[in-house]
Amino acid sequence: MPAIENTDAPAGELKQKITWRCAVCGFTFTGEHPPKGCPVCHSPSAEFLEDRERTQLTYDGEPFDVLLINGSTHRAGNTGFMADLAEGVLRERGISFRRFNIVEHHIDYCWCCYAVRAESCTYPCRNKNDDMPAFHQMLAASKAVVVASPINWNSTSARFKTFLDRTTCMENLYHLGKPGLTEGKIAGILVNGHEDGAIKTALDIWLNFEQMGYIPAPFGIGFRTHGSQFNSRTDHEFFRNDELLVHQVRGVVTNVIEMLQLGIEEKVKGKLIPVTE
């Protein structure tokens, strides 16, 4: 995307020039502060990040409890708000976690090695050039995952769908008769959107984790929609003042915590019979 330079600074006044990048569409802007909104995709100012040289994500190997993922293309939108609420519950309970906004990371499309031959799709993934290897390692290291997802055309976002596709190498361990890395872990799913598709979106996500051996927390899926009769620009205010959304997020995350503290992963290790598609 071409860059636009801010020329509104008073004459003679020296302003620090920072290049800002829209995390959604890639538009760049140079100025002391990010623009009020993106002129290309119309995302708000909160979607802009300082445009720095991309570095590959790495995992330091330190154990933690919950991998919290905001799967939205908009890191600071309504799904991000749900992730904020989830993060708050984890902090209140003293649960170790790591949060990632998927739009801030570089994840290539799946190479579909399995379509060539089953043995080609295995862990570690053959594509080691993006951020997904670190996510693979954190899925294996954590005890639970909590996903917050938007509804994009009756399913999750394209970015998060790519993330899910890239977990195939972990699922395929079971097909190859190798020890799995994720069975017995706990999952919770949070979904929000403007109108229809919440249940389908949640189940699309859940099926992926189920095939990896994850166990759903009881009452582990929470969803909230606004309604097609409203303009989507009103969703921001609605969700941030919705007590039911807060209740559902708190409930799902609490239930994930209670389950992971039972130590189910260790109790079922080596006892499950993988049944995957």
GIJOTA-V761856 format. One record per residue. RES is the residue in one letter. SS is DSSP state (~ for helix, > for strand, _ for the rest). NEAR is the number of other C-alpha atoms within 8 Angstrom. Layout:
# GIJOTA-V761856
RES | SS | NEAR
RES | SS | NEAR
This chain:
# GIJOTA-V761856
M | _ | 5
P | _ | 5
A | > | 8
I | > | 7
E | > | 7
N | _ | 8
T | _ | 4
D | _ | 4
A | _ | 8
P | _ | 5
A | _ | 4
G | _ | 4
E | _ | 6
L | _ | 5
K | _ | 7
Q | _ | 6
K | _ | 7
I | > | 9
T | > | 10
W | > | 14
R | > | 12
C | > | 13
A | _ | 12
V | _ | 10
C | _ | 7
G | _ | 8
F | _ | 11
T | > | 13
F | > | 13
T | > | 13
G | > | 13
E | _ | 8
H | _ | 6
P | _ | 11
P | _ | 7
K | _ | 6
G | > | 9
C | _ | 12
P | _ | 6
V | _ | 6
C | _ | 7
H | _ | 7
S | _ | 11
P | > | 9
S | ~ | 10
A | ~ | 5
E | ~ | 12
F | > | 11
L | > | 8
E | > | 8
D | _ | 8
R | _ | 4
E | _ | 4
R | _ | 4
T | _ | 4
Q | _ | 7
L | _ | 9
T | _ | 7
Y | _ | 9
D | _ | 4
G | _ | 5
E | _ | 5
P | _ | 6
F | _ | 10
D | _ | 10
V | > | 13
L | > | 13
L | > | 14
I | > | 13
N | > | 15
G | _ | 16
S | _ | 18
T | _ | 9
H | _ | 12
R | _ | 14
A | _ | 9
G | _ | 9
N | ~ | 12
T | ~ | 17
G | ~ | 14
F | ~ | 10
M | ~ | 12
A | ~ | 12
D | ~ | 8
L | ~ | 11
A | ~ | 11
E | ~ | 10
G | ~ | 8
V | ~ | 11
L | ~ | 12
R | ~ | 9
E | ~ | 7
R | _ | 6
G | _ | 6
I | _ | 10
S | _ | 9
F | > | 10
R | > | 8
R | > | 9
F | > | 8
N | > | 12
I | ~ | 13
V | ~ | 13
E | ~ | 8
H | _ | 8
H | _ | 8
I | _ | 9
D | _ | 7
Y | _ | 7
C | _ | 7
W | _ | 5
C | _ | 7
C | ~ | 9
Y | ~ | 9
A | ~ | 6
V | _ | 7
R | _ | 8
A | ~ | 9
E | ~ | 7
S | ~ | 8
C | _ | 14
T | _ | 11
Y | _ | 8
P | _ | 6
C | _ | 9
R | _ | 7
N | _ | 7
K | _ | 8
N | _ | 5
D | _ | 11
D | _ | 13
M | ~ | 13
P | ~ | 12
A | ~ | 10
F | ~ | 9
H | ~ | 10
Q | ~ | 9
M | ~ | 10
L | ~ | 11
A | ~ | 8
A | ~ | 9
S | _ | 12
K | _ | 11
A | > | 13
V | > | 14
V | > | 14
V | > | 12
A | > | 16
S | > | 14
P | > | 14
I | _ | 16
N | _ | 9
W | _ | 6
N | _ | 10
S | _ | 13
T | _ | 16
S | _ | 13
A | ~ | 7
R | ~ | 11
F | ~ | 11
K | ~ | 9
T | ~ | 12
F | ~ | 10
L | ~ | 10
D | ~ | 9
R | _ | 10
T | _ | 9
T | ~ | 9
C | ~ | 12
M | ~ | 13
E | ~ | 11
N | ~ | 10
L | ~ | 13
Y | ~ | 11
H | ~ | 8
L | _ | 8
G | _ | 6
K | _ | 7
P | _ | 6
G | _ | 9
L | _ | 6
T | _ | 11
E | _ | 11
G | _ | 12
K | _ | 14
I | > | 14
A | > | 15
G | > | 14
I | > | 15
L | > | 15
V | > | 16
N | > | 13
G | > | 13
H | _ | 11
E | _ | 9
D | _ | 9
G | _ | 10
A | ~ | 16
I | ~ | 7
K | ~ | 9
T | ~ | 13
A | ~ | 13
L | ~ | 8
D | ~ | 10
I | ~ | 11
W | ~ | 9
L | ~ | 8
N | ~ | 9
F | ~ | 10
E | ~ | 10
Q | _ | 11
M | _ | 11
G | _ | 11
Y | _ | 13
I | > | 10
P | > | 9
A | > | 12
P | > | 6
F | > | 8
G | > | 14
I | > | 10
G | > | 11
F | > | 11
R | > | 9
T | > | 10
H | _ | 11
G | _ | 8
S | _ | 8
Q | _ | 4
F | _ | 7
N | _ | 7
S | ~ | 7
R | ~ | 5
T | ~ | 8
D | ~ | 11
H | ~ | 9
E | ~ | 7
F | ~ | 9
F | ~ | 10
R | ~ | 7
N | _ | 6
D | _ | 8
E | ~ | 6
L | ~ | 6
L | ~ | 10
V | ~ | 10
H | ~ | 8
Q | ~ | 10
V | ~ | 13
R | ~ | 11
G | ~ | 10
V | ~ | 16
V | ~ | 14
T | ~ | 9
N | ~ | 12
V | ~ | 16
I | ~ | 9
E | ~ | 8
M | ~ | 11
L | ~ | 13
Q | _ | 7
L | _ | 6
G | _ | 8
I | ~ | 11
E | ~ | 11
E | ~ | 7
K | ~ | 6
V | ~ | 9
K | _ | 9
G | _ | 4
K | _ | 5
L | _ | 6
I | _ | 4
P | _ | 6
V | _ | 5
T | _ | 7
E | _ | 3
